[in-house]
Amino acid sequence: MGPCYHGAVDKRRNLFGLRREELEAAVVKMGLPPYRARQIYRAMYARLVDGFQEMTDLPKSLREELEKSFVIHHPKATSCQSSEDGTIKYVFSLDDGHTVEAVYIPDTSSSEDSSRVTLCLSTQVGCPLACTFCFSGTIPFARNLTVGEILGQFVGVMKANRPSPPRVNVVYMGMGEPLLNAKAVLGSLAVLTDSNALAVSPRRITVSTAGLVNEIESFFREAPKVGLAVSLHATDNDLRGRLMPINRKFPIEKLMDSIRRLPIPRRRKITFEYVLLGGENDSEQHAFELALLLRGAKAKINLIAYNPWPGAPHTASSSAATARFMKVLADKGYTVSLRQSRGADVLAACGQLAGRDPAFS
């Protein structure tokens, strides 16, 4: 469905979300030279312009002509909620009435490094995987997001937080499973990493997956050299199958085999994410099993503090259990970090995105 204005469907083609070659084809079809497409492309993505009249490097007559056939439209944030820790959660309304959430997380680890932020983007409306520790899994899956709807979250959040910070990290860890929408995710990465567009370094981008074995290898081959994070969360098939139903289709052995087959460059590692659930997967024995499971893999481990939500079926691991778990892994020689909860008071922390108001009960 196209953008709606005053209740009427706008039949003009939306240029936002097109990759450089797609935009060039559309402009050339109009009878214009390719360099005009490059001007429009840079204006939309590098300068965050969302109207032809703002493209003052184009002749006025051309701007008027473009407006007859095209529109630049992306989802707009309809609400935002600020956490006490500086995190901001944005709700984006889509043209068909659905909503998704994105999160802006400023770095507060050092008063001298306030120039770095992380943006967490969604890739689907709802999520079909129904992981028990994730609020998004309680929302019925509706559809995949388009390239423009993914990029629109990035652009909308950046425009709301001007001037843009010099260092931006992007994580595809919001609502949905990115590799179930791989085509749109790859399209968004092409624009996001283009130096003539949004110009985010691939090294500052991470795409998370619950472990879709059939998609991991093709995505790794086709994507820019972005980081890949694999949600593991358990070391045996029984527990992982209860926490993550996708494990019944792709058990741990198949997942690890696919990871070990990836042609990972010498200085890169795969991040394995592990949410710590009190009394379920956070014992020292679990830590030893995790260390054994990842032996020989080019792995780093990101432990995640569990963030409960209304009706959540799990509890968070204690600080003592978390410390013991980390020590076992560190003693085994792994690079291990703990993702701190950010924005939990507005349901913006990891695992809490579901398009719900924090007052929801």
C-alpha positions in Angstrom: 0.0 0.0 0.0 1.3 3.4 -0.9 1.4 6.5 1.3 -1.9 8.0 2.1 -2.7 11.7 2.1 -6.0 13.0 3.4 -7.5 9.6 3.0 -6.5 9.0 -0.6 -3.9 6.6 -1.9 -1.0 8.4 -3.6 -0.3 6.5 -6.8 3.1 8.1 -7.4 6.0 5.8 -7.1 7.9 6.1 -3.8 11.6 6.5 -4.3 12.5 6.0 -0.7 13.9 2.6 -0.1 15.3 2.2 -3.7 19.0 1.2 -4.0 21.2 3.3 -6.2 20.8 1.2 -9.3 17.0 0.9 -8.8 16.7 4.7 -8.5 18.9 5.2 -11.6 16.7 2.9 -13.6 13.6 4.8 -12.6 15.1 8.2 -13.5 16.5 7.0 -16.8 13.1 5.6 -17.7 11.8 9.1 -17.4 14.3 10.2 -20.0 16.7 11.9 -17.5 20.5 11.3 -17.4 21.9 9.0 -14.7 23.6 11.7 -12.9 20.2 13.1 -11.9 19.5 9.9 -10.1 22.8 10.2 -8.2 21.8 13.7 -7.1 18.4 12.5 -5.8 20.0 9.5 -4.1 22.5 11.6 -2.2 19.7 14.1 -1.2 17.4 11.4 0.1 19.9 9.4 2.1 23.0 11.6 2.7 21.1 14.8 3.4 17.9 13.2 4.7 15.8 15.3 2.4 12.2 14.1 2.0 10.8 16.5 -0.6 11.9 17.5 -4.1 11.5 21.2 -3.5 14.4 20.9 -0.9 16.7 19.6 -3.7 17.9 23.0 -4.7 20.7 21.5 -6.8 18.0 20.4 -9.3 16.4 22.9 -11.7 12.9 24.1 -10.4 11.2 22.7 -13.6 12.8 19.3 -13.0 11.6 19.3 -9.3 8.1 20.0 -10.4 8.3 17.3 -13.0 9.6 14.8 -10.5 6.7 15.6 -8.1 4.2 14.5 -10.8 5.5 10.9 -10.9 7.4 10.3 -7.6 7.1 10.8 -3.9 9.7 10.4 -1.1 7.9 8.8 1.7 9.0 6.8 4.7 7.4 5.8 8.1 7.3 8.6 10.6 7.6 8.2 14.4 4.1 8.8 15.9 5.3 8.6 19.5 8.5 8.3 21.6 9.2 7.5 25.2 12.4 8.5 27.0 14.0 6.4 29.6 15.7 7.7 32.7 19.0 6.4 31.3 18.7 8.4 28.1 17.4 5.6 25.8 14.5 6.7 23.6 12.0 4.2 22.1 10.2 5.3 18.9 6.9 3.9 17.6 6.6 4.0 13.8 3.2 3.8 12.2 3.1 2.0 8.8 0.8 2.8 6.0 -1.4 -0.3 6.6 -1.9 0.6 10.3 0.7 -1.7 11.8 3.4 -0.3 14.1 7.0 -1.2 14.8 9.5 0.1 17.3 13.1 1.3 17.0 15.4 2.3 19.9 18.0 5.1 20.2 20.7 4.2 22.8 23.3 6.8 23.6 26.6 5.6 25.0 26.8 6.5 28.7 29.8 4.3 29.6 32.1 7.4 29.6 31.4 11.1 30.0 34.1 11.6 27.4 32.4 9.4 24.8 28.9 10.8 24.4 29.4 10.9 20.6 28.5 7.2 20.1 25.0 5.9 19.8 23.4 2.6 18.9 20.2 2.3 16.8 18.2 -0.9 17.2 16.0 -1.6 14.1 13.0 -3.9 13.5 12.6 -6.0 10.4 9.1 -7.6 10.8 5.7 -6.7 12.3 5.6 -9.1 15.1 7.7 -12.3 15.1 6.8 -15.8 14.0 9.5 -17.5 16.1 7.8 -17.1 19.5 10.9 -17.3 21.7 9.6 -17.5 25.2 12.0 -14.8 26.6 11.0 -12.1 24.0 8.0 -9.9 24.1 8.0 -9.6 20.3 7.2 -13.3 20.1 3.8 -12.6 21.8 2.7 -10.4 18.9 1.1 -12.3 16.0 3.3 -12.1 13.0 1.7 -9.8 10.3 4.3 -9.3 7.6 7.9 -8.5 6.6 9.0 -4.8 6.5 10.1 -3.3 3.2 13.5 -1.8 2.6 12.0 1.6 2.9 10.3 0.8 6.2 13.6 -0.5 7.7 15.6 2.5 6.5 12.8 4.8 7.5 13.4 3.8 11.1 17.0 4.8 10.9 16.3 8.1 9.1 13.4 9.0 11.4 15.5 8.4 14.5 18.5 10.3 13.2 16.4 13.3 12.1 14.9 13.4 15.6 18.3 13.5 17.1 20.2 16.1 15.1 23.0 17.0 15.0 23.9 13.4 14.1 26.6 11.9 16.3 29.8 11.0 14.5 29.7 7.4 15.5 26.6 5.3 14.9 26.2 1.6 15.6 23.3 -0.2 14.1 21.9 -3.5 15.3 19.1 -5.5 13.6 17.8 -6.8 16.9 14.3 -5.2 17.1 11.0 -6.8 16.4 11.3 -9.9 14.0 13.8 -12.3 12.7 16.0 -10.5 10.2 16.9 -13.6 8.1 13.2 -14.4 7.5 13.3 -11.1 5.7 16.7 -11.4 4.2 16.0 -9.7 0.9 14.8 -6.5 2.5 17.5 -6.6 5.1 20.2 -6.9 2.4 18.6 -4.1 0.4 18.6 -1.8 3.5 22.3 -2.8 4.2 23.2 -1.7 0.7 21.9 1.8 1.3 23.0 1.9 4.9 26.6 1.1 4.1 26.9 3.2 0.8 29.4 6.0 1.3 27.1 8.2 -1.0 24.0 7.4 1.2 23.8 6.8 4.9 27.5 5.9 5.1 27.5 3.6 8.2 30.6 1.4 8.3 29.8 -2.3 8.0 32.0 -2.8 11.1 29.5 -0.9 13.1 26.5 -3.0 12.0 25.3 -6.3 13.5 22.5 -8.5 12.3 21.1 -11.0 14.8 19.5 -14.3 14.0 17.8 -17.0 16.0 19.8 -19.5 14.0 18.1 -20.2 10.6 20.6 -22.7 9.2 19.3 -22.5 5.6 19.6 -18.7 5.5 22.8 -18.1 7.5 25.3 -19.2 4.8 23.6 -17.3 1.9 23.3 -14.2 4.0 26.9 -14.3 5.1 27.9 -14.6 1.5 25.7 -11.8 0.1 25.8 -9.2 2.9 28.4 -6.5 3.3 31.0 -7.4 6.0 28.7 -6.7 8.9 28.7 -8.5 12.2 26.6 -11.6 12.7 25.1 -12.4 16.1 23.6 -15.9 16.7 21.0 -16.3 19.5 22.0 -19.4 21.4 20.6 -19.2 24.9 21.0 -22.9 25.8 23.5 -25.7 25.3 21.2 -28.7 24.8 18.3 -29.3 22.4 15.7 -30.0 25.1 16.1 -26.6 26.8 16.7 -24.6 23.7 13.7 -26.2 22.0 11.5 -25.1 24.9 12.9 -21.6 24.9 13.2 -21.3 21.1 10.8 -23.4 19.0 13.0 -22.9 15.9 15.5 -25.3 17.5 13.1 -28.2 16.7 13.8 -27.5 13.0 17.4 -26.5 13.3 18.9 -28.2 16.4 22.1 -27.0 17.9 24.3 -29.6 16.1 23.1 -28.3 12.7 23.4 -24.7 13.7 27.0 -25.1 15.0 28.0 -27.1 11.8 26.7 -24.2 9.6 28.6 -21.6 11.7 31.8 -23.6 11.4 31.4 -23.8 7.7 31.3 -20.0 7.3 34.3 -18.5 5.6 35.0 -16.1 8.5 38.0 -13.8 7.9 40.9 -14.1 10.2 40.1 -11.1 12.4 36.4 -11.6 12.6 34.4 -13.6 15.1 30.7 -14.6 15.3 28.9 -13.2 18.4 26.9 -15.8 20.3 24.1 -14.2 22.4 23.0 -15.9 25.6 20.2 -14.5 27.7 20.7 -15.4 31.4 17.4 -16.8 32.9 17.4 -17.3 36.6 17.6 -21.0 37.6 17.2 -22.2 34.0 20.4 -21.7 32.0 22.7 -19.7 34.3 24.5 -22.3 36.4 28.3 -22.8 36.3 27.6 -26.2 34.7 25.7 -24.4 31.9 28.7 -22.1 31.5 31.1 -25.1 31.2 28.8 -26.7 28.6 28.7 -23.4 26.6 32.5 -23.2 26.6 32.6 -26.8 25.4 30.0 -26.2 22.7 31.9 -23.3 21.2 35.3 -24.9 21.3 37.0 -24.4 18.0 34.6 -21.8 16.7 35.6 -18.2 16.0 33.4 -17.0 18.8 32.8 -14.2 21.2 30.1 -14.3 23.8 27.6 -11.6 24.6 25.7 -12.4 27.8 22.3 -10.6 28.1 20.6 -9.7 31.3 17.0 -10.8 31.0 14.5 -8.0 30.8 11.0 -9.0 32.0 7.8 -7.7 30.6 4.1 -8.0 31.7 3.3 -11.6 32.0 6.9 -12.8 31.3 7.5 -16.5 32.1 11.1 -16.1 33.2 13.1 -14.3 35.9 16.5 -12.6 35.6 19.7 -14.3 36.8 21.2 -12.9 40.0 24.3 -10.8 39.9 26.2 -13.5 41.7 25.2 -16.2 39.2 26.0 -13.8 36.3 29.4 -13.1 37.7 30.2 -16.8 38.1 28.9 -17.6 34.6 31.2 -14.9 33.1 34.2 -16.1 35.1 33.9 -19.6 33.8 33.9 -18.4 30.2 36.7 -15.9 30.8 38.8 -18.6 32.4 38.3 -20.8 29.4 39.8 -18.0 27.2 36.6 -16.6 25.6 36.0 -12.9 25.0 32.8 -12.4 27.0 30.7 -9.3 27.7 27.5 -8.5 29.5 24.9 -6.4 27.7 23.5 -4.0 30.3 19.8 -3.3 30.3 19.0 0.0 28.8 15.5 1.6 28.6 13.7 -1.1 30.6 11.5 1.5 32.3 9.8 2.2 28.9 10.0 -1.4 27.6 12.8 -0.5 25.3 15.4 -3.0 26.6 16.5 -6.2 24.8 13.6 -8.5 24.4 10.9 -6.0 25.4 9.9 -4.5 22.0 6.3 -5.3 21.1 4.6 -2.0 20.2 3.2 -1.7 23.7 3.0 1.2 26.1 4.9 0.6 29.3 1.6 1.0 31.2 0.3 -2.1 29.4 -0.9 -4.8 31.8 
